[in-house]
């Protein structure tokens, strides 16, 4: 079973930055779209950013211009650089690797908590 492991979460002050990492236990990233989702306390899990197999990126409006998603297929790692953080960014952040085909794989990490507070 492939495992995704997020890291890099923590407590940060408003206006600060964090970089989240998502590492896969096997070489799957070159065959995956990678997405970051987040789930604020008491709310549903929503998409934040995604990067396709060919590197095209998409972002939700709330994070455009502040967050950057990237991938390093050779090292089976994806990143989410988060700048200008605000309290509304507080959430558990999850990484997803989706092969995007019927019957293909769709893996989730266990999540990493980001808390933005003064």
N, C-alpha and C positions, 0 to 999 in steps of 0.2 A: 504494500500500500504506500503510495507516494505521500509524503508529508510536506506541508508548507509551514514554515515557521516565520512569523513576524517578529520583529524586534525594533527597538528605537523609541518606543513610547515612553511617556513620563509626564512629569509636571513641568509646565513652562508658563512664564508670565505672558500676559497679553502683549502682542507685538513681537514675540520671540519666534524662534524657528526650531523645527525638529526634522530629522530625516528618518523615515521608516524604511526598513528593509524587509524583504520577503525572500526567503531562501527555500529552494526545493531540494528534496532529498535525492531526486533523480533528474536526469536531463530531459525535462519536458518543456521548458520555456520556449524553445525554438518552434514548437508545434502548438503554442497556446496564445490566446489573447489573455492579457493580464489585466486585472481590475483591482481597484481598491474600493472597498465599501466602508461605511461607518454606521454605527448604531449608537446614537445618544441615549442617555439614561431614560428609560421608559418609552422610547420611541422605536420605530421600525428601522431595519437596516436598509440603507440607501446607497446607491452608486455615487462615488466621488469622482473617480477618474479611471480611464481605461487606455490601454495601448494595444493596438492590434499586432498581428504577427509581422506585418511589414512596417511597424513603427508609427502608424498614425495614432495620434492622441486625441482624446476627448475629455472634457471636464464639465461638471455641473457649474451653473452660473455662480454659485456661492463661493467657489474656490478658484475661478478663472483669474489668472494673473498673480495668484498667490501660491498655488501648488503646482508641482511639476512631477509627472510620472515618467519613469525611465526603466529600461531593462538592460540586463547584461546576460545575454543567452549563454555565453561561454562559461559563465560562473553560476548559471541557474539562479540568478538573483534579480529581483525587481526593487525599485525604490519609489518612495513618495517624499519629495522634498516639500516641506510645508513652511511657508514664510508668513509673516504678518498674522500670526495666529490670534484668534479672539475667543472669548468664552464659548461662543456658539460652535466652535470646532471641537469642543469636548465630546469625546465618544470613544467607543472601542472600534478600532480600525482593523478591518479584515482584508486579507489578500485572497484573490481568486484566480485560478488558472483554468481556463476553459478551452478545450480543443475545438469546440464550435461545430461539431458534426454529430449527426444522430448516432447514439451509442458511444460517443467519444467520452473522454474523461472530463471531469469537472471537480476540481479540488478546492478546498477551503482551508485556510489556516485557522488557528485557535484565537487569533485576535490579540491586539496590543492596545492598552489603554493610554489615551492622550487626554490630559487634563490641563486646561488653560485657565489659570486663575492667578489673581494677584495675591 
